[in-house]
Amino acid sequence: MKIGIGYCNEKEAASSGRKVSEKAIEMGNIENPGLMFAFCSGQLDHVEFFRGLQSVVGNKVPIIGGSAVGLITNDHLSYEGYPAGAAILQLDGIQCEVASEGELDKNERLAGEKIIEKLSTGVADKVLFMFYDSVKIPPTETTPPVMNASPPLIKGLEETLKSNIPIVGAGLVGDFDFSPTNQFCGSYVEKQSVVGALLAGDIELYSRIMHGCTPKDGIYHTITRVEGPIIYEVDGKPIVEMIDNIYASPDWRKQTPVKRLTIGVNIGDKYADFKEDEYINRLIAGVLPDDNGIVIFEPDLEEGTEIQFMLRDTNKMIESAKRNAIGLIEQIKADGRKPGFGLYIDCAGRTAAFSDTLTEEAAEVQQVFNKYNIPLLGFYSGVEIAPLLGKSRGLDWTGVLLVLTES
């Protein structure tokens, strides 16, 4: 397996695509491209960028990915201007099959089912990479965004796949304003779509999830009124008023999304000591126009679900990124395997600009991968998908570090 990484930051999209492809081929000494992961800023013309990529690698190399808030490589980290990047993989002896499906905004589960029906699944399958459009309906001046839901999408994939291979990937966003996004669907560019790449052969996927939220006070609350992604009441009380009390002010209602507070669900032992890797956090996308409820990124919380209010901890976020990146590489080496390619899927909310930090937590991942001379491509996402406690799940406010390895 050969891997090359390319990066560019310029407004002229077709030229950017060409330069990204050329740099990736040169860096990886790629002779026979087999698969390309490519992402670009939402400000860039995606169709022209895609054409630029294809002008170098040809139209038979599947290109998957799409919109991103920003890009991360071994040498670059940017979400300003027009960042774009790609990883080209030469998959000698590794099987790869790509499929895509549209109309995600109409039925997420059905889209997931149709993806798998188009793929030739088998016992040699090792990982399914999947990217989809996070934004179903962009926000307006008075309403928060409506998001495509990852739980039914993952369920459609899993039930049709009928195997326990990891499903990893992301819900894509192109900017901090949740503007409409684009997906690179193998051989074309489309909206409201999902694309999957199934890899089989002598490879293994290793993953770690970087967290950065801690319970505000350790108190559990119960959702008592919820409709889809909208939570109205907790413990029989209006949730907006409860959050007003947490902030000691209603000013947080102006934020889209809310910056410091998340909704956490402990999927581990309720009475054990806090373990960050046993929590799922749900980003608060905003408040309803009438202030009667909050909108969360995923519509997977039901009445009766026990939640905790979680506070983002920037120091813990940076420490988690460093510790998990080092731990993952050490685990791979201890298992006697060779790390080939790293993909870092990082929540856009973890950027220094959004988190009000002086340093980028993704820089910790860069340093580790540069120390071990491992090719790295990363991008800033809306939703991160990775296995957590034995099940692939949609995550928020996390960084998901994936490494493809060889024997």
HELIX and SHEET records of a PDB file:
HELIX    1   1 ALA A   13  GLY A   28  1                                  16    
HELIX    2   2 HIS A   46  VAL A   57  1                                  12    
HELIX    3   3 GLU A  108  GLU A  117  1                                  10    
HELIX    4   4 SER A  150  LEU A  161  1                                  12    
HELIX    5   5 ILE A  239  TYR A  247  1                                   9    
HELIX    6   6 ASP A  251  LYS A  254  5                                   4    
HELIX    7   7 GLU A  276  GLU A  278  5                                   3    
HELIX    8   8 THR A  314  ALA A  334  1                                  21    
HELIX    9   9 ALA A  348  ARG A  350  5                                   3    
HELIX   10  10 ALA A  352  SER A  355  1                                   4    
HELIX   11  11 ALA A  362  LYS A  371  1                                  10    
SHEET    1   A 6 LYS A   2  ASN A   9  0                                        
SHEET    2   A 6 PRO A  83  GLN A  90 -1                                        
SHEET    3   A 6 LEU A  35  SER A  41 -1                                        
SHEET    4   A 6 ILE A  63  ALA A  68  1                                        
SHEET    5   A 6 GLN A 183  GLY A 186 -1                                        
SHEET    6   A 6 VAL A 189  GLU A 190 -1                                        
SHEET    1   B 6 LEU A  77  SER A  78  0                                        
SHEET    2   B 6 LEU A  71  THR A  73 -1                                        
SHEET    3   B 6 LEU A 376  SER A 381 -1                                        
SHEET    4   B 6 LYS A 338  CYS A 347  1                                        
SHEET    5   B 6 GLY A 399  GLU A 406 -1                                        
SHEET    6   B 6 ILE A 203  MET A 210 -1                                        
SHEET    1   C 6 GLN A  95  GLU A 101  0                                        
SHEET    2   C 6 VAL A 194  ALA A 200 -1                                        
SHEET    3   C 6 ASP A 125  ASP A 133 -1                                        
SHEET    4   C 6 ILE A 167  LEU A 172  1                                        
SHEET    5   C 6 VAL A 383  LEU A 388 -1                                        
SHEET    6   C 6 LYS A 391  LEU A 395 -1                                        
SHEET    1   D 2 VAL A 135  ILE A 137  0                                        
SHEET    2   D 2 VAL A 146  MET A 147 -1                                        
SHEET    1   E 5 CYS A 213  PRO A 215  0                                        
SHEET    2   E 5 GLU A 306  ARG A 312 -1                                        
SHEET    3   E 5 HIS A 221  GLU A 227 -1                                        
SHEET    4   E 5 ILE A 230  VAL A 234 -1                                        
SHEET    5   E 5 LYS A 237  PRO A 238 -1                                        
SHEET    1   F 5 CYS A 213  PRO A 215  0                                        
SHEET    2   F 5 GLU A 306  ARG A 312 -1                                        
SHEET    3   F 5 LEU A 261  ASN A 266 -1                                        
SHEET    4   F 5 TYR A 279  VAL A 287 -1                                        
SHEET    5   F 5 ILE A 294  ILE A 296 -1                                        
END                                                                             
